Amino acid sequence: MGILDEDVARVRESTDIVALIGAQVALKKAGRRYQGLCPFHNEKSPSFSVNPELGLYFCFGCNKSGDAITFIRETEHLDFVGAVERLAARSNIALRYTDPAAGKDRAKRQRLVDA
C-alpha cells in the first residue's frame, strides 16, 4: 500500500511551508528566509530557519530538518502516509494509491482511532 509518487510530489509542491509552519511557530522574514524559535526544543533566540524557495526547514540548534511532510510527521506524530493525507486534504488534492482498497482501509482505520 502506498501513495503514487506523482501525488506525493503534487502535495509537496502545493504546500506553502511558511504558512504551514507559521501556524505553530512565530516566523519573521530574514532576507529570503524566515526565522523563529524551534518547535522541537526550548530556546531563547531563534535558530529555526524556513526556506520557502526550497520548501525546507532547518534548526541550527538541534539539527532537525525536512520538508512539509517531515514537519507534519514530527509535530503531529503521524506516519508518512498519514502526513501526506493530512496535507492533501488541506490542499484539496485527491490521492491515488497503489492498491485501490488502501484508501478505504486507512479511512476506516482512522475512524476507529478517532472513536
Contacts in CASP RR format, 6 or more apart in sequence:
PFRMAT RR
TARGET T0000
AUTHOR 0000-0000-0000
METHOD contacts of the structure
MODEL  1
MGILDEDVARVRESTDIVALIGAQVALKKAGRRYQGLCPFHNEKSPSFSV
NPELGLYFCFGCNKSGDAITFIRETEHLDFVGAVERLAARSNIALRYTDP
AAGKDRAKRQRLVDA
1 81 0 8 1.000
1 97 0 8 1.000
1 98 0 8 1.000
1 99 0 8 1.000
1 102 0 8 1.000
1 103 0 8 1.000
1 105 0 8 1.000
1 106 0 8 1.000
2 81 0 8 1.000
2 97 0 8 1.000
2 98 0 8 1.000
2 99 0 8 1.000
2 102 0 8 1.000
3 81 0 8 1.000
3 84 0 8 1.000
3 85 0 8 1.000
3 95 0 8 1.000
3 96 0 8 1.000
3 97 0 8 1.000
3 98 0 8 1.000
4 95 0 8 1.000
4 96 0 8 1.000
4 97 0 8 1.000
4 98 0 8 1.000
6 96 0 8 1.000
7 84 0 8 1.000
7 88 0 8 1.000
7 93 0 8 1.000
7 95 0 8 1.000
7 96 0 8 1.000
8 69 0 8 1.000
8 84 0 8 1.000
10 93 0 8 1.000
11 68 0 8 1.000
11 69 0 8 1.000
11 84 0 8 1.000
11 87 0 8 1.000
11 88 0 8 1.000
11 91 0 8 1.000
11 93 0 8 1.000
11 95 0 8 1.000
12 55 0 8 1.000
12 67 0 8 1.000
12 68 0 8 1.000
12 69 0 8 1.000
14 91 0 8 1.000
14 93 0 8 1.000
15 68 0 8 1.000
15 87 0 8 1.000
15 90 0 8 1.000
15 91 0 8 1.000
16 52 0 8 1.000
17 50 0 8 1.000
17 52 0 8 1.000
17 55 0 8 1.000
17 56 0 8 1.000
17 57 0 8 1.000
17 67 0 8 1.000
17 68 0 8 1.000
17 71 0 8 1.000
18 27 0 8 1.000
18 34 0 8 1.000
18 50 0 8 1.000
18 52 0 8 1.000
20 68 0 8 1.000
20 71 0 8 1.000
20 72 0 8 1.000
20 87 0 8 1.000
21 27 0 8 1.000
21 34 0 8 1.000
21 39 0 8 1.000
21 50 0 8 1.000
21 57 0 8 1.000
21 71 0 8 1.000
24 39 0 8 1.000
24 75 0 8 1.000
25 36 0 8 1.000
25 37 0 8 1.000
25 38 0 8 1.000
25 39 0 8 1.000
25 48 0 8 1.000
26 36 0 8 1.000
26 37 0 8 1.000
27 34 0 8 1.000
27 35 0 8 1.000
27 36 0 8 1.000
27 50 0 8 1.000
28 34 0 8 1.000
28 35 0 8 1.000
28 36 0 8 1.000
28 46 0 8 1.000
30 49 0 8 1.000
32 51 0 8 1.000
32 52 0 8 1.000
32 53 0 8 1.000
33 49 0 8 1.000
33 50 0 8 1.000
33 51 0 8 1.000
33 52 0 8 1.000
34 49 0 8 1.000
34 50 0 8 1.000
34 52 0 8 1.000
35 46 0 8 1.000
35 47 0 8 1.000
35 48 0 8 1.000
35 49 0 8 1.000
35 50 0 8 1.000
36 46 0 8 1.000
36 47 0 8 1.000
36 48 0 8 1.000
36 49 0 8 1.000
37 43 0 8 1.000
37 44 0 8 1.000
37 46 0 8 1.000
37 47 0 8 1.000
37 48 0 8 1.000
38 46 0 8 1.000
38 47 0 8 1.000
38 48 0 8 1.000
38 59 0 8 1.000
38 61 0 8 1.000
38 62 0 8 1.000
38 64 0 8 1.000
39 48 0 8 1.000
39 75 0 8 1.000
40 59 0 8 1.000
40 62 0 8 1.000
40 64 0 8 1.000
40 74 0 8 1.000
41 59 0 8 1.000
41 61 0 8 1.000
41 62 0 8 1.000
43 61 0 8 1.000
47 59 0 8 1.000
47 60 0 8 1.000
47 61 0 8 1.000
48 57 0 8 1.000
48 58 0 8 1.000
48 59 0 8 1.000
48 60 0 8 1.000
49 57 0 8 1.000
49 58 0 8 1.000
49 59 0 8 1.000
49 60 0 8 1.000
50 56 0 8 1.000
50 57 0 8 1.000
51 57 0 8 1.000
51 58 0 8 1.000
55 67 0 8 1.000
55 68 0 8 1.000
56 65 0 8 1.000
56 66 0 8 1.000
56 67 0 8 1.000
57 64 0 8 1.000
57 65 0 8 1.000
57 66 0 8 1.000
57 67 0 8 1.000
57 71 0 8 1.000
58 64 0 8 1.000
58 65 0 8 1.000
58 66 0 8 1.000
59 65 0 8 1.000
64 74 0 8 1.000
68 87 0 8 1.000
69 80 0 8 1.000
69 83 0 8 1.000
69 84 0 8 1.000
69 87 0 8 1.000
70 83 0 8 1.000
72 78 0 8 1.000
72 83 0 8 1.000
72 86 0 8 1.000
72 87 0 8 1.000
73 79 0 8 1.000
73 80 0 8 1.000
73 83 0 8 1.000
76 83 0 8 1.000
76 86 0 8 1.000
78 86 0 8 1.000
81 106 0 8 1.000
82 106 0 8 1.000
84 95 0 8 1.000
85 95 0 8 1.000
85 106 0 8 1.000
88 94 0 8 1.000
88 95 0 8 1.000
95 103 0 8 1.000
97 103 0 8 1.000
END
